[in-house]
Amino acid sequence: MSWTYRLKPEIFDLNYTLDCGQVFRWARDGDWWTGVVGDQVLRLSQDNEQLIVDSKLQPEFLSRYFRLDDNLLSIYESINRDLLIDRSIRKYWGLRLIRQNPWECLISYMLATASSISTIQKRISLLSQFFGQELEPGYFSFPDPETLANADPAELDKCKLGFRTQNIKAAAEEVASGELDLDVLFRLEYRYARERLMRLRGIGEKVADCVLLFAFEKMESFPVDTHVRQIIQHYHIDDSYFETCKNMSCMGDWGREYFGHYCGYAQEYLYYQKRVEGFVQLY
């Protein structure tokens, strides 16, 4: 049986946090969000500063999941370098990064390549329906590595993964066999953790950075996708940094240098602003 309780987190906006594109298993219906986290179905709503929770999960879990331990005021101060990020912070105040399950996050972002958010959500939903466990009518857990490693490719094809099918199966085999120990990535420095992830077929710099940011505590990850590349080219291309460096890899290095340790937070705010509003007028 689930139970309903209230939390009063500091500086937290549920809608921005779940809508910004960092996580894919939440859906909004009116004032309520419903999502699957691990083997639990959660229902959440926000009433002013109070978070209303309908779940079996304890408050401590949600505090960790939504990174309520992050000092957001301090992070804002450290990344607030220019008018663009200042506007984004003020507009999307309370957006927090989410601590995602490493295995689910890895596969989710492998499924995200060259895809819209709705398409990613559909693939994850099908994968969970075919290979996960039903938790409630219509809600399924995410399949574990062993299940996907042993899955029939023909069954995987029913999930409409396209060219990603073999990559997903290969990653599952590495994790299930222990060849890739996801726990080790927490202990590795950012650059070594990224190098290890990029040894998996189908993972480039952007996917590796997303996974490290959202699941492995690497706040210095600065994923560069089309939106972020366009932001940099539109607002920052005159920076002397880009006189000799114009590719997306260099843009990630620029983000780390420009915004500092919490550049991952800056990236998410800028990405969300660009996706929702496009290019914004600063003057």
C-alpha positions as CSV (number, residue, x, y, z in Angstrom):
1,M,0.0,0.0,0.0
2,S,1.3,3.5,-0.9
3,W,0.8,6.3,1.5
4,T,0.5,10.1,1.0
5,Y,2.7,12.6,2.7
6,R,4.1,16.1,2.1
7,L,7.7,17.4,1.9
8,K,8.8,21.0,1.9
9,P,12.1,21.1,-0.1
10,E,14.1,24.2,-0.5
11,I,14.3,25.7,-4.0
12,F,12.6,23.0,-5.9
13,D,10.3,23.0,-8.9
14,L,8.8,19.7,-9.7
15,N,7.5,20.6,-13.2
16,Y,10.8,22.0,-14.4
17,T,12.8,19.1,-13.0
18,L,10.7,16.4,-14.6
19,D,10.0,18.2,-17.9
20,C,13.5,19.4,-18.7
21,G,14.4,16.2,-20.7
22,Q,16.9,14.6,-18.3
23,V,14.6,11.6,-17.4
24,F,12.1,9.7,-19.5
25,R,9.7,7.7,-17.4
26,W,7.5,10.4,-16.0
27,A,4.2,11.6,-17.5
28,R,2.1,14.6,-16.4
29,D,-1.7,14.5,-16.1
30,G,-3.0,17.9,-14.9
31,D,-1.3,18.7,-11.6
32,W,0.1,15.2,-11.1
33,W,3.2,13.4,-12.4
34,T,3.3,9.6,-12.5
35,G,6.6,7.8,-12.9
36,V,8.4,4.5,-12.4
37,V,11.5,4.6,-10.2
38,G,13.1,1.2,-9.7
39,D,10.3,-1.2,-8.7
40,Q,7.9,1.5,-7.5
41,V,5.2,3.6,-9.2
42,L,5.2,7.2,-7.8
43,R,2.7,10.0,-8.0
44,L,3.8,13.5,-7.3
45,S,2.3,17.0,-7.3
46,Q,3.5,20.3,-6.0
47,D,1.3,22.8,-4.1
48,N,3.3,26.0,-3.9
49,E,6.4,25.0,-1.9
50,Q,5.0,21.6,-0.7
51,L,5.7,18.4,-2.6
52,I,2.7,16.0,-2.3
53,V,3.9,12.3,-2.5
54,D,1.8,9.2,-3.1
55,S,4.3,6.4,-2.9
56,K,5.7,3.5,-0.8
57,L,9.1,5.2,-1.0
58,Q,10.4,7.0,2.1
59,P,11.1,10.7,2.1
60,E,14.8,10.0,2.3
61,F,14.7,8.3,-1.0
62,L,13.1,11.2,-2.7
63,S,15.5,13.6,-1.1
64,R,18.4,11.7,-2.7
65,Y,16.6,11.1,-6.0
66,F,15.9,14.8,-6.5
67,R,19.3,15.9,-5.2
68,L,17.7,18.0,-2.5
69,D,21.1,17.8,-0.7
70,D,22.6,20.0,-3.5
71,N,23.1,23.6,-2.3
72,L,21.4,25.2,-5.2
73,L,22.0,28.8,-4.2
74,S,25.7,28.1,-4.1
75,I,25.6,26.3,-7.4
76,Y,23.7,29.2,-9.0
77,E,26.4,31.6,-7.7
78,S,29.2,29.5,-9.2
79,I,27.7,29.1,-12.7
80,N,26.1,32.5,-13.1
81,R,28.7,33.9,-15.5
82,D,26.7,35.9,-18.0
83,L,23.3,37.3,-18.9
84,L,22.1,34.2,-20.7
85,I,22.6,31.8,-17.8
86,D,21.4,34.4,-15.3
87,R,18.1,34.6,-17.3
88,S,17.8,30.9,-17.4
89,I,18.4,30.5,-13.7
90,R,15.7,33.1,-12.9
91,K,13.3,31.6,-15.4
92,Y,13.7,28.0,-14.3
93,W,14.4,28.5,-10.7
94,G,14.3,25.3,-8.7
95,L,15.1,22.9,-11.5
96,R,17.3,20.2,-10.0
97,L,19.3,17.4,-11.6
98,I,18.0,13.9,-10.8
99,R,20.1,11.0,-9.4
100,Q,19.2,8.2,-11.8
101,N,19.8,4.5,-11.6
102,P,23.1,3.9,-13.5
103,W,22.0,0.9,-15.5
104,E,18.6,2.4,-16.6
105,C,20.3,5.7,-17.4
106,L,22.9,4.1,-19.5
107,I,20.4,2.2,-21.7
108,S,18.0,5.1,-21.8
109,Y,20.7,7.4,-23.3
110,M,21.9,4.8,-25.7
111,L,18.3,4.7,-26.9
112,A,18.3,8.5,-27.1
113,T,20.7,9.0,-30.0
114,A,19.2,10.9,-32.9
115,S,15.7,10.8,-31.4
116,S,13.0,13.1,-30.0
117,I,12.0,12.8,-26.3
118,S,8.7,11.3,-27.2
119,T,10.4,8.6,-29.3
120,I,12.9,7.8,-26.5
121,Q,10.0,7.5,-24.1
122,K,8.2,5.1,-26.4
123,R,11.2,2.9,-26.8
124,I,11.8,2.7,-23.0
125,S,8.1,1.9,-22.5
126,L,8.2,-0.9,-25.0
127,L,11.4,-2.3,-23.6
128,S,9.9,-2.3,-20.1
129,Q,6.6,-3.9,-21.3
130,F,8.4,-6.7,-23.1
131,F,11.2,-7.4,-20.6
132,G,10.3,-5.8,-17.3
133,Q,7.9,-6.8,-14.5
134,E,4.4,-5.4,-14.3
135,L,4.2,-3.3,-11.1
136,E,0.6,-1.9,-11.6
137,P,-1.7,-2.1,-14.6
138,G,0.2,-0.3,-17.4
139,Y,3.4,0.3,-15.4
140,F,6.5,-1.9,-15.7
141,S,9.9,-2.0,-14.1
142,F,13.0,-1.5,-16.3
143,P,14.6,-4.8,-17.4
144,D,17.8,-5.9,-15.7
145,P,21.1,-6.5,-17.5
146,E,20.8,-10.3,-17.4
147,T,17.3,-10.2,-19.0
148,L,18.5,-8.0,-21.9
149,A,21.7,-9.9,-22.3
150,N,19.8,-13.1,-22.9
151,A,17.0,-11.5,-24.9
152,D,16.2,-12.8,-28.3
153,P,17.1,-10.1,-30.9
154,A,13.8,-10.7,-32.7
155,E,12.0,-9.9,-29.4
156,L,14.2,-6.8,-29.0
157,D,13.3,-5.7,-32.5
158,K,9.6,-5.5,-31.4
159,C,10.7,-2.5,-29.2
160,K,11.5,-0.5,-32.3
161,L,15.1,0.2,-31.3
162,G,16.4,0.2,-34.9
163,F,20.2,0.1,-35.2
164,R,20.5,0.4,-31.4
165,T,19.3,-3.2,-30.8
166,Q,22.8,-4.8,-31.1
167,N,24.4,-2.0,-29.1
168,I,21.9,-2.4,-26.2
169,K,22.4,-6.2,-26.2
170,A,26.2,-5.8,-26.2
171,A,26.1,-3.3,-23.3
172,A,23.8,-5.6,-21.3
173,E,26.2,-8.5,-21.9
174,E,29.2,-6.5,-20.6
175,V,27.3,-5.4,-17.5
176,A,25.8,-8.9,-16.8
177,S,29.1,-10.6,-17.2
178,G,30.9,-8.1,-14.9
179,E,33.2,-7.0,-17.7
180,L,31.7,-3.5,-17.1
181,D,31.3,-2.8,-13.4
182,L,29.1,0.2,-13.2
183,D,30.0,0.8,-9.5
184,V,33.6,1.3,-10.5
185,L,32.7,4.4,-12.6
186,F,31.7,6.2,-9.4
187,R,35.3,5.9,-8.2
188,L,37.0,6.9,-11.5
189,E,37.9,10.4,-12.3
190,Y,35.6,12.0,-14.9
191,R,37.8,11.6,-17.9
192,Y,38.6,7.9,-17.2
193,A,35.0,7.1,-16.5
194,R,34.1,8.7,-19.9
195,E,36.8,6.8,-21.7
196,R,35.4,3.5,-20.2
197,L,31.9,4.3,-21.3
198,M,33.0,5.2,-24.8
199,R,34.5,1.8,-25.2
200,L,30.9,0.5,-25.5
201,R,29.6,0.4,-29.0
202,G,27.2,3.2,-29.8
203,I,28.4,5.6,-27.1
204,G,30.1,8.8,-28.0
205,E,31.0,11.8,-26.0
206,K,27.5,13.3,-25.6
207,V,25.9,10.1,-24.4
208,A,28.8,9.3,-22.1
209,D,28.5,12.8,-20.6
210,C,24.8,12.5,-20.1
211,V,25.1,9.2,-18.3
212,L,28.0,10.5,-16.1
213,L,26.1,13.6,-15.2
214,F,22.7,12.1,-14.4
215,A,23.8,8.8,-12.8
216,F,27.4,8.9,-11.7
217,E,27.8,12.2,-9.8
218,K,30.1,13.7,-12.4
219,M,29.0,17.3,-12.2
220,E,31.8,18.4,-14.5
221,S,30.1,16.6,-17.4
222,F,28.9,19.1,-20.0
223,P,27.0,17.2,-22.7
224,V,27.0,19.0,-26.0
225,D,24.0,18.2,-28.3
226,T,22.5,20.2,-31.1
227,H,20.8,22.7,-28.7
228,V,23.9,23.3,-26.7
229,R,26.1,23.6,-29.8
230,Q,23.6,26.2,-31.2
231,I,23.7,28.1,-27.9
232,I,27.4,28.3,-27.9
233,Q,27.6,29.3,-31.6
234,H,25.0,32.0,-31.1
235,Y,26.1,33.6,-27.9
236,H,29.7,32.6,-27.3
237,I,31.4,32.0,-30.7
238,D,33.4,35.2,-30.4
239,D,35.1,33.9,-27.2
240,S,38.8,33.6,-27.9
241,Y,38.6,30.0,-26.9
242,F,37.0,29.2,-30.3
243,E,39.7,30.8,-32.5
244,T,41.4,27.4,-32.8
245,C,38.7,25.1,-31.5
246,K,35.2,24.7,-33.0
247,N,34.2,21.1,-32.7
248,M,31.7,19.7,-30.2
249,S,34.4,18.1,-28.1
250,C,36.1,21.4,-27.6
251,M,32.7,22.9,-26.7
252,G,32.5,20.5,-23.8
253,D,36.0,21.5,-22.7
254,W,34.9,25.2,-22.9
255,G,31.8,24.5,-20.8
256,R,33.9,22.9,-18.1
257,E,36.4,25.8,-18.1
258,Y,33.8,28.6,-18.4
259,F,31.2,27.3,-15.8
260,G,33.4,25.4,-13.5
261,H,32.7,22.2,-11.5
262,Y,28.9,22.5,-11.7
263,C,28.9,23.1,-15.4
264,G,26.4,20.1,-15.7
265,Y,23.8,22.2,-14.0
266,A,24.5,25.1,-16.3
267,Q,24.1,22.8,-19.3
268,E,20.7,21.5,-18.2
269,Y,19.4,25.0,-17.7
270,L,20.6,26.3,-21.0
271,Y,19.4,23.1,-22.8
272,Y,15.9,23.4,-21.4
273,Q,15.7,27.1,-22.1
274,K,16.7,26.6,-25.7
275,R,14.3,23.6,-26.2
276,V,11.4,25.5,-24.8
277,E,12.0,29.1,-25.9
278,G,14.6,28.9,-28.7
279,F,17.0,31.8,-28.9
280,V,16.2,34.5,-26.3
281,Q,16.7,38.3,-26.4
282,L,19.1,39.4,-23.7
283,Y,18.9,43.2,-24.2
